C-alpha cells in the first residue's frame, strides 16, 4: 500500500509539473491555423508579384497561411472564376481577390461570399458582397495621368495643346475603366486644348500595345501624347516609342512600373508613370481579411494611394520605395 501511495504521489507531482509547464508556454494564436488565399489577375506579371509579396509578408507577420493563387493572364476570366470556386471549397477563413473583369466576377463573388468573407483589392466587381475594398482611387489616378501628360506636352511644345490617344489594356476591367474616365474628365474640364483622337482597347498582351502604337505613329503625324493605362500597355507603347526614337516628339504617361518601364522612363521613351502601392494592397488585404474573420470591424473602402513618377523625382526616397519593392 505504501509503495502504491508513493507512486500515486509521484504521478500527481509529474502531472502537476506538466500542467505548470503547459500553462507557462504561450498558447497558439488564433491565426495559427487560419488560411486566407489571395487571388490575383496574373501570377506572371511583376505588378501582381509585388501584391503577392505584400500578402506573403503579412502571412509571416500574422502567422496566417496565405496560398498565392491566380491565372496566367489577366484575360483568363473563366480561369479566375474556377480558382475562386476551388479556394472557397477549401473553407478558408476569408478570401482576398482582385477581380479580372467587373461584370463576369460579380455573381461568382456573390456566391463565394455566402460561404466566406471576401476582401477586394485593386479592381472592382459587380457585387456588393465585399466586406472591405482596398484600391487606388483609379478615377483620381486617371486625373493624375492627365495632369502629368499635359505638363510633359507643355514642357515639349510650350502649350497644353495637341492630339492625344488613350490605350486601354482590356475592355470591362473596373480599374482601367475608372482610370480612363478620370483621364477623359480631367482633359475635358482642365485641358480643352488636348484632343483625344483615338480611344482603343487591347487584348492583354504587350505586343499588341506595341503594334497598336506603331500603327498610330504612322497614321497620326501630329500625335503629341499617349495615356497607356496599365503596366502591360505601358510596356508595349514604351517599346514602340523607343524603337522609333520619338521620346522627344510624343510624350507617354503609363500606369504602374517594372524594370522595363522604369528603364523607358530613364531614357525618355516614357515621360511619367502613375505608380500605385501594390505591396500595401497585398499586405493590408490579408491583414483586413484576418480582422474580418475574427469578427472585427473594418473600413469598407481604403484608398491605397497613387503618385506621379518622373525622371526628376524617381530618386526621392518615397518614390524609390514604390519603384523598388521587396518582392522576394
VEXDREN-2710 file (C-alpha; in Angstrom, 1 decimal):
% VEXDREN-2710
k/r/px/py/pz
1/UNK/0.0/0.0/0.0
2/UNK/2.8/2.4/0.9
3/UNK/4.6/1.8/-2.5
4/UNK/1.3/2.5/-4.3
5/UNK/0.8/5.7/-2.3
6/UNK/4.3/6.9/-3.2
7/UNK/3.7/6.1/-6.9
8/UNK/0.4/7.9/-6.8
9/UNK/2.1/11.0/-5.3
10/UNK/4.9/10.9/-7.9
11/UNK/2.3/10.6/-10.7
12/UNK/0.4/13.5/-9.3
13/UNK/3.6/15.6/-9.0
14/UNK/4.6/14.8/-12.6
15/UNK/1.1/15.7/-13.9
16/UNK/1.1/19.0/-11.9
17/UNK/4.6/19.8/-13.3
18/UNK/3.4/19.2/-16.8
19/UNK/0.4/21.3/-16.3
20/UNK/2.6/24.1/-14.9
21/UNK/4.8/23.9/-18.0
22/UNK/1.8/23.9/-20.3
23/UNK/0.4/27.0/-18.6
24/UNK/3.7/28.8/-18.8
25/UNK/4.1/28.0/-22.6
26/UNK/2.4/30.6/-24.9
27/UNK/-0.8/29.3/-26.4
28/UNK/-1.0/29.2/-30.2
29/UNK/-2.6/32.4/-31.6
30/UNK/-5.9/32.5/-33.3
31/UNK/-4.2/32.9/-36.6
32/UNK/-2.0/29.8/-36.3
33/UNK/-4.4/27.5/-38.3
34/UNK/-6.0/30.2/-40.4
35/UNK/-5.9/30.1/-44.2
36/UNK/-6.5/33.2/-46.3
37/UNK/-6.0/32.6/-50.0
38/UNK/-5.1/35.6/-52.2
39/UNK/-6.2/35.5/-55.8
40/UNK/-4.6/37.9/-58.3
41/UNK/-5.2/38.5/-62.0
42/UNK/-1.9/37.2/-63.4
43/UNK/0.8/35.5/-61.3
44/UNK/3.4/36.1/-64.0
45/UNK/3.1/39.9/-64.0
46/UNK/5.6/41.9/-61.9
47/UNK/2.8/44.1/-60.6
48/UNK/0.9/41.1/-59.2
49/UNK/4.1/39.6/-57.9
50/UNK/4.5/42.8/-55.8
51/UNK/0.9/42.3/-54.5
52/UNK/1.7/38.7/-53.6
53/UNK/5.0/39.7/-51.9
54/UNK/3.0/42.0/-49.6
55/UNK/0.5/39.3/-48.9
56/UNK/3.3/36.8/-48.2
57/UNK/4.9/39.2/-45.7
58/UNK/1.5/39.7/-44.0
59/UNK/1.1/36.0/-43.7
60/UNK/4.5/35.7/-42.0
61/UNK/3.9/38.6/-39.7
62/UNK/0.4/37.4/-38.6
63/UNK/1.0/33.7/-38.6
64/UNK/-1.5/33.1/-41.4
65/UNK/-1.3/30.6/-44.2
66/UNK/-1.7/32.6/-47.5
67/UNK/-1.9/30.4/-50.6
68/UNK/-0.9/32.6/-53.6
69/UNK/-3.3/31.9/-56.5
70/UNK/-4.1/33.4/-59.9
71/UNK/-4.4/32.8/-63.6
72/UNK/-1.5/33.1/-66.1
73/UNK/-3.1/36.0/-67.9
74/UNK/-5.4/38.9/-67.0
75/UNK/-7.6/37.8/-69.9
76/UNK/-8.3/34.4/-68.4
77/UNK/-11.6/35.3/-66.7
78/UNK/-13.0/31.8/-66.5
79/UNK/-9.7/30.6/-65.0
80/UNK/-10.0/33.1/-62.2
81/UNK/-13.7/32.1/-61.5
82/UNK/-12.6/28.4/-61.2
83/UNK/-9.7/29.4/-58.9
84/UNK/-12.2/31.3/-56.7
85/UNK/-14.6/28.4/-56.5
86/UNK/-11.9/25.9/-55.6
87/UNK/-10.5/28.3/-53.0
88/UNK/-13.9/28.7/-51.3
89/UNK/-14.4/24.9/-51.4
90/UNK/-11.4/24.6/-49.1
91/UNK/-13.3/26.5/-46.4
92/UNK/-10.7/29.2/-45.7
93/UNK/-11.2/31.9/-43.1
94/UNK/-11.6/34.6/-45.8
95/UNK/-10.5/35.2/-49.4
96/UNK/-8.7/38.2/-50.9
97/UNK/-9.3/38.8/-54.6
98/UNK/-8.6/41.2/-57.4
99/UNK/-11.4/40.6/-59.9
100/UNK/-10.3/40.3/-63.6
101/UNK/-13.5/41.7/-65.0
102/UNK/-16.2/43.8/-63.5
103/UNK/-19.4/42.1/-64.6
104/UNK/-18.2/38.5/-65.0
105/UNK/-16.9/38.2/-61.5
106/UNK/-20.0/39.8/-59.9
107/UNK/-22.1/36.6/-59.4
108/UNK/-19.2/34.3/-58.5
109/UNK/-18.2/36.7/-55.8
110/UNK/-21.8/37.0/-54.5
111/UNK/-21.9/33.2/-54.4
112/UNK/-18.5/32.9/-52.7
113/UNK/-19.5/35.4/-50.1
114/UNK/-22.3/33.1/-48.9
115/UNK/-19.6/30.8/-47.5
116/UNK/-16.6/33.0/-46.6
117/UNK/-15.9/36.8/-46.2
118/UNK/-14.5/38.3/-49.4
119/UNK/-12.0/41.2/-49.4
120/UNK/-11.5/43.0/-52.7
121/UNK/-8.2/44.7/-53.8
122/UNK/-7.2/46.7/-56.9
123/UNK/-10.2/46.2/-59.2
124/UNK/-14.0/46.3/-58.5
125/UNK/-16.6/43.7/-59.4
126/UNK/-20.4/43.9/-59.9
127/UNK/-21.0/42.8/-56.3
128/UNK/-21.9/44.4/-53.0
129/UNK/-20.6/41.4/-51.1
130/UNK/-17.1/42.7/-50.3
131/UNK/-16.5/43.1/-46.6
132/UNK/-13.8/45.7/-47.5
133/UNK/-12.3/47.0/-50.7
134/UNK/-8.7/48.3/-50.9
135/UNK/-7.6/50.0/-54.0
136/UNK/-6.1/53.0/-55.7
137/UNK/-8.7/55.8/-56.4
138/UNK/-8.4/54.9/-60.1
139/UNK/-10.5/57.9/-61.2
140/UNK/-8.1/60.1/-59.4
141/UNK/-5.2/58.1/-60.9
142/UNK/-6.6/58.9/-64.4
143/UNK/-6.7/62.6/-63.4
144/UNK/-3.1/62.4/-62.2
145/UNK/-2.1/60.9/-65.6
146/UNK/-3.8/63.7/-67.5
147/UNK/-2.0/66.3/-65.4
148/UNK/1.3/64.5/-66.0
149/UNK/0.7/64.3/-69.7
150/UNK/-0.4/67.9/-70.0
151/UNK/2.8/69.0/-68.1
152/UNK/5.0/66.9/-70.3
153/UNK/3.4/68.2/-73.6
154/UNK/3.7/71.8/-72.3
155/UNK/7.4/71.3/-71.5
156/UNK/7.9/70.0/-75.0
157/UNK/5.8/72.4/-77.1
158/UNK/5.2/75.4/-74.7
159/UNK/1.5/74.8/-74.6
160/UNK/-1.1/72.3/-73.3
161/UNK/-2.4/71.5/-76.8
162/UNK/-2.4/68.8/-79.4
163/UNK/-3.7/65.3/-80.4
164/UNK/-3.5/62.6/-77.8
165/UNK/-4.7/58.9/-77.5
166/UNK/-5.8/56.6/-74.8
167/UNK/-4.8/52.9/-75.0
168/UNK/-6.5/50.6/-72.5
169/UNK/-5.3/47.1/-71.9
170/UNK/-8.6/45.2/-71.9
171/UNK/-12.3/46.2/-72.0
172/UNK/-14.6/45.8/-69.0
173/UNK/-11.9/45.9/-66.3
174/UNK/-13.1/48.1/-63.4
175/UNK/-9.8/49.8/-62.5
176/UNK/-8.9/50.5/-66.1
177/UNK/-12.4/52.0/-67.0
178/UNK/-12.1/54.2/-63.9
179/UNK/-8.6/55.5/-65.0
180/UNK/-10.0/56.2/-68.5
181/UNK/-12.9/58.0/-67.0
182/UNK/-10.7/60.2/-64.8
183/UNK/-8.3/61.0/-67.6
184/UNK/-11.1/62.0/-70.0
185/UNK/-12.9/64.1/-67.4
186/UNK/-9.7/65.9/-66.5
187/UNK/-8.8/66.6/-70.1
188/UNK/-12.3/67.9/-70.8
189/UNK/-12.5/70.2/-67.8
190/UNK/-8.9/71.3/-67.4
191/UNK/-7.1/70.9/-70.7
192/UNK/-9.5/71.8/-73.6
193/UNK/-6.5/72.2/-75.9
194/UNK/-5.8/68.5/-75.8
195/UNK/-7.9/66.5/-78.3
196/UNK/-8.4/62.7/-77.7
197/UNK/-8.4/61.4/-81.3
198/UNK/-8.2/57.7/-80.5
199/UNK/-9.5/55.7/-77.6
200/UNK/-8.7/52.0/-78.1
201/UNK/-8.6/48.7/-76.2
202/UNK/-6.0/45.9/-76.5
203/UNK/-6.2/42.2/-75.7
204/UNK/-4.0/42.0/-72.6
205/UNK/-0.7/41.5/-74.5
206/UNK/2.3/43.9/-74.5
207/UNK/3.0/43.0/-78.2
208/UNK/-0.5/44.2/-79.1
209/UNK/0.3/47.5/-77.4
210/UNK/3.5/47.7/-79.4
211/UNK/1.7/47.1/-82.7
212/UNK/-1.2/49.4/-81.9
213/UNK/1.3/52.2/-81.0
214/UNK/3.4/51.6/-84.1
215/UNK/0.3/51.9/-86.3
216/UNK/-0.8/55.1/-84.5
217/UNK/2.6/56.7/-85.1
218/UNK/2.3/56.1/-88.8
219/UNK/-1.4/57.2/-89.1
220/UNK/-1.2/60.3/-86.9
221/UNK/1.9/62.5/-87.6
222/UNK/0.5/65.3/-85.3
223/UNK/0.3/63.0/-82.3
224/UNK/1.9/64.5/-79.2
225/UNK/0.7/62.4/-76.3
226/UNK/-0.4/58.9/-75.1
227/UNK/-2.0/57.6/-71.9
228/UNK/-1.2/53.9/-71.5
229/UNK/-3.5/52.8/-68.6
230/UNK/-1.6/49.8/-67.2
231/UNK/1.8/48.1/-67.0
232/UNK/1.3/45.8/-69.9
233/UNK/0.1/48.6/-72.2
234/UNK/2.9/50.9/-71.0
235/UNK/5.5/48.2/-71.8
236/UNK/4.2/47.9/-75.4
237/UNK/3.8/51.7/-76.0
238/UNK/7.2/52.4/-74.5
239/UNK/8.8/49.8/-76.7
240/UNK/7.3/51.5/-79.8
241/UNK/8.4/54.9/-78.8
242/UNK/11.9/53.6/-78.1
243/UNK/12.2/51.7/-81.4
244/UNK/11.2/54.8/-83.3
245/UNK/13.2/57.2/-81.2
246/UNK/10.2/59.5/-80.6
247/UNK/10.6/60.3/-76.9
248/UNK/11.2/64.0/-77.7
249/UNK/8.1/64.2/-80.0
250/UNK/5.4/62.0/-78.4
251/UNK/5.0/62.1/-74.6
252/UNK/3.7/59.0/-72.9
253/UNK/2.3/58.5/-69.4
254/UNK/2.0/54.9/-68.3
255/UNK/0.5/53.3/-65.2
256/UNK/2.4/51.0/-62.8
257/UNK/6.1/50.1/-63.1
258/UNK/8.7/47.4/-63.5
259/UNK/12.3/47.3/-64.6
260/UNK/11.4/47.7/-68.3
261/UNK/9.1/50.8/-67.8
262/UNK/11.5/52.4/-65.3
263/UNK/14.2/51.9/-68.0
264/UNK/12.0/53.6/-70.6
265/UNK/11.4/56.5/-68.1
266/UNK/15.1/56.9/-67.5
267/UNK/15.9/57.1/-71.3
268/UNK/12.9/59.3/-72.1
269/UNK/10.7/56.9/-74.0
270/UNK/8.1/57.4/-71.2
271/UNK/7.5/60.9/-69.7
272/UNK/5.9/59.7/-66.5
273/UNK/4.4/56.7/-64.7
274/UNK/1.4/56.8/-62.3
275/UNK/2.6/54.4/-59.6
276/UNK/0.3/52.6/-57.1
277/UNK/1.2/50.8/-53.9
278/UNK/0.6/47.1/-54.8
279/UNK/2.7/45.9/-51.9
280/UNK/0.4/47.6/-49.4
281/UNK/-2.7/46.2/-51.2
282/UNK/-1.4/42.7/-50.7
283/UNK/-0.3/43.2/-47.1
284/UNK/-3.3/45.1/-45.9
285/UNK/-5.7/42.9/-47.9
286/UNK/-4.6/39.9/-45.8
287/UNK/-4.5/41.9/-42.6
288/UNK/-8.0/43.1/-43.2
289/UNK/-9.2/39.6/-44.1
290/UNK/-7.9/38.3/-40.8
291/UNK/-9.6/41.0/-38.9
292/UNK/-12.9/40.3/-40.7
293/UNK/-12.6/36.6/-40.0
294/UNK/-12.3/37.4/-36.3
295/UNK/-15.4/39.5/-36.3
296/UNK/-13.6/42.8/-36.1
297/UNK/-15.0/46.0/-37.7
298/UNK/-13.0/47.2/-40.8
299/UNK/-13.3/50.1/-43.2
300/UNK/-15.5/49.4/-46.2
301/UNK/-13.2/51.4/-48.6
302/UNK/-9.5/52.1/-48.3
303/UNK/-7.6/54.3/-50.8
304/UNK/-4.0/52.9/-51.0
305/UNK/-2.7/56.0/-53.0
306/UNK/-1.1/56.9/-56.3
307/UNK/1.9/59.1/-57.2
308/UNK/3.2/60.6/-60.5
309/UNK/6.8/59.5/-61.1
310/UNK/9.1/61.4/-63.4
311/UNK/12.8/61.3/-64.2
312/UNK/13.1/64.3/-61.9
313/UNK/11.6/62.7/-58.8
314/UNK/12.3/59.0/-59.2
315/UNK/15.2/59.0/-56.8
316/UNK/13.2/60.5/-53.9
317/UNK/13.1/58.0/-51.0
318/UNK/9.3/57.7/-51.1
319/UNK/9.2/57.1/-54.8
320/UNK/12.2/54.9/-54.8
321/UNK/10.5/52.6/-52.3
322/UNK/7.5/52.3/-54.7
323/UNK/9.7/51.6/-57.7
324/UNK/11.9/49.1/-55.9
325/UNK/9.7/47.0/-53.7
326/UNK/11.0/43.9/-51.9
327/UNK/9.4/41.2/-54.0
328/UNK/11.4/38.2/-52.5
END
